[in-house]
């Protein structure tokens, strides 16, 4: 069963997808306000994958691998839909 959430991301690493014992397929939609950067718990604006304002992305997230996001400034909302494979 898929799970969905809208998560407010700020200037500290924010958990988008919790680690799970199974692989997951995750769909992300940056709902606006500016870019967010994706990565592990140590994500920064320098090392993260940039998801621009209004962009969408589908990615696999491996087992026991959480996914985090951060912003350069302010807060932005990211919609997350995840499905265990």
C-alpha positions, 0 to 999 in steps of 0.5 A: 500500500503506498503512503503519501505525505507533504513534508515541510523542508527547511535549512536542516536535513529533513527526513522525507522517506524513512529506512525500511527493510524493503526497497521502495519506489518514491515519487517526489514533487517539489510543490514550490518556493525554491529548490530542495536538495536530496541525499542522506542524513548529511545532505547539504546544498553543496552535495545534494541532488537539486530538485528545482521548484515544481520539479517531479522525480521518481527514484528507487530507495534501497532497503535501510536507506533513508532519504533526506532533503534540505533548502538553501533558505526558508522552507519548501513543501515536498509531496512524497508518495512511496511504495514498497517493492 
